[in-house]
Amino acid sequence: MTSTNRDTSDLSHLTTLKLVQKSLKRDIPLEESLNALLKILARDMEYVRAFMVIMDPKTENLKLSLTYSPTQVEDVTYSPGRGIIGRVFDSGESITIHRLSDDSEFLNKAFGRSEEELKKLGFICVPVLNRHSDHSEVIGALSVDVPLIPADDMAAHCQFLEVVAGIIAGHVAQLQEEMATQNHMLSQGMMNSGLDTAPPKDFVAASKAMRMVLRQSSQVAPSRATALLRGESGTGKELLADAIHKASPRADKPLIKLNCAALPSELIESELFGHQKGAFTGAFQTKRGLFEVADQGTLFLDEIGELSLDAQAKVLRAIQEKEIQRVGSEQTITVDVRLICATHQPLEELLEKGLFREDLYYRINVFPIFIPPLKERREDILPLAEHFLAEFTEEYSKEVKRISTPAIELLVMYHWPGNVRELKNCMERAVLLCEEQVIRTYHLPPTLQSAESSATGTNLSFGEAVAKFEQELLIDSLKQTGGNMLQSARDLRVSYRIVNYKVKKYNIDVKKYSQSKSKSKRRNDI
């Protein structure tokens, strides 16, 4: 390898390491984060495939857990000491193979590599070590298939992957702990796999991230375990809590909800645990708390990070001992409540500041589910908008049928600081304002219009705004008529000459809409 090539390779390695570290800092589920990391490795380092095996604490075998591969993956396990991966796990040392077809110990279990592929690929496998103060423990192995490359390049890639394995070791250890928790819950009948559960009604999830959220919710729903829903305000935590409750054995029992940020701290304890008559000024009669009301059912505590330390201690006792005491009473009341908690706050920072009890944190963090913000799952924006359009069209008895293309572009471009809640409010407003069959840009809130102006760095003049409106109407009509300008002229109640002039003025490709209509018809015919 020449000096220039080596410098370029080192720079590539460093750039990829930065991307690896960035992918692990995102507030998303571990499995999804590590899968994204494998994709980065394969894409940036030109690996054919990248995959990770993790030691299953229950069976003590290596389970193929995470993959990025162009071919279908089989569900396989590896035994320590057997094959290349098993040897790496046993020895804690990396192994490289220049050509797969030359190594008789390579098992080729997971990906069904052809004979031709085995002749064209090399293989690198490095251990993932969980380092303790006095020893290191092999908890998995990171492997890649590489095109045939010189021995020096193979060694450089091996060293690079060893660095990556060191970076991700803590995350892999945490994922291994989650596997152990799920194994225990499965063995105790506390949960089932939930992989084939249909999405809950009114829950729109087109993106991979939200499908992962639904998968996790369906896994935890049948259990008694406490779920902790994390994510920004407006991402749908309350809706997800509804879905978890409805899929649980307690579905026919009450689901009681409390937003802990909606009441002052002095009233929270009375609301949660109830009070006796005369317990404090204004306590004119005995009142049952929400833990009592939710007995045999589910209690959803939204914004649990807002609870005072005293209230946290009593919630902890209710979880651990299944007992509560009303304010002003010494009598204990037994309750059986399944708890679902939610927060948009970083509880770990509250722990460090002494604002959240560590013991309560570990009690409610049994099964965390991270809901990503809407700006990180833009594939969900249009399906959600169309869902809300149908909902409000029916509610307000409107004839609105669709969203125009420019309006869709505005919706997708916007950063949605209020997440799904803001999108829902936006679509409700648009439906109320709309007096035709199509939602257009001027039906959307001014915040979306200004967002577009900010993105382009300009403010539209009156003439530009009129021109944009004309263009939007014309494109919308051409899409409906399949590029038929004569029909568009009739629909818009103008002459063909004007439509033809505007098409040329705005440089609109009419053929594109003719093809679009043809493809749409073929899809409908199929």
N, C-alpha and C positions, 0 to 999 in steps of 0.2 A: 504494500500500500504506500503510495507516494505521500510526501508531506502535505501537499495540497488536498488530496483525498482524505487524509486523516483529519485535517483541520475541519473540512466540510462535514465529515462524519461526526466529529465531536460536537460541532455546532448543532447538528440535527438531533443528536442525543440530548443535549441540554434543552433545546426547544421542546422536545417531547416530554422531558421530565417536568418542565414547567406546566405543560398541559395536564400531565398526570396528577400533579399536586393540586391544580385548580379543580379538576374533576372530583377530587376527594373532599374538597371544602364545601361543595354544594350541599344544601340542606335537603337531600333526597334520600330515599331508602338505600341501605348499604348495597344490596344486591344490584340495584339499578346503577349505582355509582361505580361499582367495580366492573359491571358489564360495559359501561361507557369507557372505562379505562382500557379494557381489552380492545375495544374498537379503535381507540386512539393509537395503541401500540401497533395494531395490524395496519392501520391506514398510514401512519407517519413513518414507520420503520419498514414498510413493505413486507410484512410477514403474511404468509398465506392464511394462517389461522393462529389464534391465540386462545389459550384456555387454562383453566385453573381447577385443580382438584383440592378438596379440603377434607381433612380427616374427620370422619363421622364419630363423635364421641361415644355413640351407642354401640356401633359395630366394630370400631377401631379400624375400619377399612377406609380407603381413600375414595371419595365420591366425586364424580365429575359434576361440578356445581355451576361453573360459569364458563361460557364459551362465546367466541366470535369466529364463525366459520362459514364459508360459502356452501358447505354441504350439510345435510341433515345430521343431527347429533343423536346418538343412541344413549339410553340411560344405562351407564356402566359404572362399575366400581373396580378399584385396583387393590390388590393385596400388598402390604408392605414386604419388600424384598423381591417381588416378582416383577419382571419387566423393567424398563428404564425408569418409569415413574416410581415404581415400588423401591427400586435401588436408591434413587435420590432421597426418598422419604426415609429409608433405613439408615443411610450413611450421612445425610445432611450435607452432601457434596453435590455440586452441579455436574451434569453430564452433557456433552455435545456429541452429535453424530453427524459426520460430514455428508453421508448418503444413507437414507433409511434402508434401502434394499440390501446394503452391505452388513447390517447388524441383525443377527438371528434372534436377539433377545427383545427386539422391538415388537410389541404385541399387536399394535394396530387395532385396538378394540373399539374405539368410539366412532371414528369417522368413515370407516370403510374405504380407506385410500386404495386406489387401483394399483396394479403392478407398475404401470407407467408412471403414476404419481410418486410411488416409492423410489423410483430411480431418479426423479427430478428434485427431490426435497431432502433438506437436512433437518435436524431436530435439535433444539436446545431445551433443557429442563433444569430449573434452578429451585432450590428449596425455599419455602417461606418459613422463616424462623421467628418464633415468639420469644424474645429475649427477656429473661428474668435477671435479677441481680446476681444470682449464683450459677445459672445454667441457661442454655437455650433449648427450646423445644420445637421440633419440626411439626407444624400444623397443616402443611399443605405443600403444593408444588405449582409453579408457574411454568407453562410450556408454550413453545411456539414452533410452527413449521416454517422453515425458511427456504428460499430458492438456493440452489447450489452456489456457495461462495467460498473464497479462499480461507485457509485455516486461520490466518491472522484476523480476518474480518469476523470469523465465527467466534474467536476468543473475545474480540471487542464487544460483540453483541451479547455474549454470555455475561461479561462484566456489567454491561448496562442493565441487563435483566436482573442481576443480583442486587443492583441499587434499587430498581423498581420494587423488587420483592421486599427489601428492607423498608421502603416507604409505606407499602400497603400492609405490612405484617399486623399492625394494631387493628386495622379494619377487618382483616381476615379473621383475627382472633375474636372480634366482636360478632362477626357473622357466624362463626363456629358456636359461640354461646347462644345465639338465637336458634341455631339448629338444635342444640341440646334442649333448650326450653320447649321448642315445638315437639321434639321427640317425647319429652316427658308428658306434655299435655295430651299428645295422641295416645300414649300408653295408658293414661289415666282416664281416657274417654272424655277429656275436656274439650276436644276439638276434632273436626274431621278435615280432610284435605281441602274441600271447598272449591276445587279447581273448575268444576263444571257448573257452578252456580250462575244463574242468569243475572245480569245487572238489575239492580232494583229499579222499580218504576220511577220515572221522572229524573233518573240519574244519567246524565249524558257523559260518556267517556269515550272519545275517539282516539285520544293520544295514548301512547305506550305508558307514559307515566301514570295516567289515571286508571288504565287497565290494571296496572300493578297495585294501585290503591284499592280497587275493587277486589282484586284477588286476596289481598291481605285482610280486608274487612270480612270477606266470606270465610276466611280461615279462622278468624277469631270469634265470629258471631255465635257459633254453636256452643262456645265454651263459657265458663264462669269467670274467665280472666278479665282483669281491668284493661280497657283499651285507652290509650292516650293519643288523641288526635292533635296533630301539630301542623301549623301553617298560618299564613297571614289571614287577617280578618276578611271575611267575604269569600273564602275559597270553598265553602260548602261543608264545614265541619258538623254543623247541626243536622244537615241532610244525611250525612254519612252516619251519624249517631242513630238517626231514625232507621236507616237501612240495617245497621248492625242489630238493633233491637228487634226489628221485624223478622230477621232471619234467625233469631235465638229461640231457645225453648221457652222463654218468658214473653213471647210475642203477644199472648192473650192477656198479659198482665200490664199494669200501667207503665208508661214511659214518662217520667217527671223531669222537667227541665228547669235549670236555674242558671242565670247569667250572674256569676259572682261579682262582676264589675257594675251591675245595675243597682246594687243596694249598698248603703253605707255599712262599714264594718260592724257597727253596734247592732245592726238588725240582721246580719247574715246568720248568726248563731241561732237566733229565734226562728228564722225562716227554715234553717236546715233541721234543727232538733226540736223545735216547738218550745212552748213556755207554759208555765202554770199561771193560773189567775193570781194577780197581785205580785208577780215576780218583779215587775218594774212599773214605773209610771206609764199608764196607758194600757197595761195588760189587764183589761176588764174581764177577760174570760180565758179559759184554758184553750190552747191551740196546738194541734198536731203539727209536727215538723215534716219536711219533705221526705226525710228518711223513713218515717212511719207511713206516709202516703204511698211511697214507692215500694213498700214491703212486698216481697215475692216478685217484684218487677225490676225496672232499670231506672237509675238516677243519672241524668246527664248534667255534669257540672261544667259549664262553659266558663272560660277565663279563670281557671282554678288558680292561676298565679296571683290573682287579686285577693285571695283569702288571707286574713290576718294569721299570725302564728298561733294564736289561741284557737281559732277555728280549725286550722290545719291539724292541731293536736287532737281535736275531737273527731275530725274526719278520719284520722288515722286509727283512733280507737274503734270507730264504727266499722272500719274495714277489717281490722284485726280481730276484735272481740265480738263483732256483730251485736254490739250493745250501744245504746245512746241514753243520754239523760236530758230531759227537758230543762230549759233555763228555769231556775228557781225550784227544782225538784231533785231529791236524792234517790228517787226510784229509777232503776235501770229498766229499759225496754229492749227486748230482743228484736232485731230486724234482720231480714235476709234480702239484701239489695245487691244487684249487679251494677258496678260503677263504670261509667264512661266519662272520661275527662277530656277537656280541650283547652288549648292555650295558643296564643300567637306570640307569647313572650319566650325568650331564651331561658328556660328554667335553670340551666347550668350556671348562668350568670347570677341569677337570684340566689342560688345555693352559695356561691362564693361570697355574696354580699350579706349572707345570713338572713335573707328575706324569705327563704323557702326551706322547709325541713328536709334534711337529707333522707330520713327514714320514710317520710311520705313520698318523696320523689321515687324511691326504689319500689314502693308499693304500687304506685300508679303507672310506672313505666314498664310494666310487664310486657305489653305488646304495643309499642309506639307505631303510629302510622303517620307519615309525612305527606301532606297534601301540597303539591307545588303551586305557586302563584300562576294566574292565568297567562301572564306574559311569558312564562317558561313552557307553556303547552298551547301554542297558538293553533294547533290542529283542532282544539276544542272550541275555538271562538265561534266559527261559523255554525257548527252543529248546535251549540248552545243558543246562538242568536235565533236560529230557525225554530228551535224548540220553544223559546219564549214568544216568538212571533205567533206560532200556532196557539199557544196558551192564551195570550192576550187578545188575539183575534176572536177566539171563541168567547172569552169573558166579556168583551165589549161589543160583541155582535157586529164586527167589522168584516169587510170583504177584502182585506189585505192578503195578497197571495204570496208575495216574495220580496226579496231585498235586491235592489239594483246593484250592478257590478261596482260602480264607484262607491256606493255606500258600504259594500262588503270590504273594499280596499281600506276605507277609513276605519272600519271595525277592527280589521286585522292589524293595521298599522299602529293603533293606539296601545298605550302601555298598561292600561287598566289597573291603576293603583287600588281601586276598590274591588278588584277581582270579579267573581261571578255575580256578586250582589250588585255591583255597579252596572254590569252588562244587562242584568235583568231590568233594573230601573230605566236604563237607556232604551231598551226595546219597548217597555211599557209606554214611555213618553212618545216614542216614535209612532206606535200604533194609535195612540190617542190623537196625535197631530195629523196623521195621514188621512186624506180625504179621497184617495185613489186606491189602486190595487197594488201599488209598488212602494216600498220604503225607499226614499231617496236621501241623498246626503243632507238636504236642508231639513229633514225630519229628525236628524240626529242632534244631540246636545252641542252647544257652542264649544265645550271642552274638546270634543273630537275634531271640530273644525280648526281650532287653534293649534291642536296637536299636529295636524297636517301642515299648517303654516309654519310651525316651529321646525318640522322635519325638512321642509323645503327651504327654509330661511327667508321666505318672502311673504308679503301680504298681498292678496289678490285685489286688484282695482275693480271698480264696478264693471268695466268692460270685460275684464278677464273672468269675473264671476259669471256674467251672462254667457260668455262663450263656453265656459265649462258646463254650465247648465244645458246649453244647446247640445253640446257634444254628448252629455250623459243621456239626454232624451233620445238622440238619434241612435246611439249605440244600443240602447235598451230596445228600441223598436226593431232595429236590424237583427238583433238576436232573436226576437220573437218571430220575425218573418223569414228567418233563414237567409238573410241578405237580399231579400226582394225589395228593392228601393221603391218600386211602384206601389206595393202594398204598404210600405212604411209611410209613403206620402199620403195615402188615403187615411191611415191610422192617425197620423199627426195633423191631418186636415190642412196640408200645404200642397203646393204643386210639386210635380216630379222634378222640375228644373231647380227648385230651391233645395230639395234633398240632395240632388246630384252636386249642386254647388257647395253645399255644406260638407259633403263627403270628401270632396277634393280639398276644401279649405282646411279641414281638420286631419287630412291625410289618413282617413279611415280605410282599412283593408276590408272591403265588403266580402271578398271571397272567404275570409276567415270565418265569418258568421254563417255563411252557407255550409261550410264544412262542419262547423260546430253543430248546426241543426241536423245535418245528415247523420253525424255520429250519434247524436242524442236519439234519433229515430231508430237507428240500428240497435241501440241498447234497449229501447223500449220493446222492439220487435223480439229481441232475444228473451 
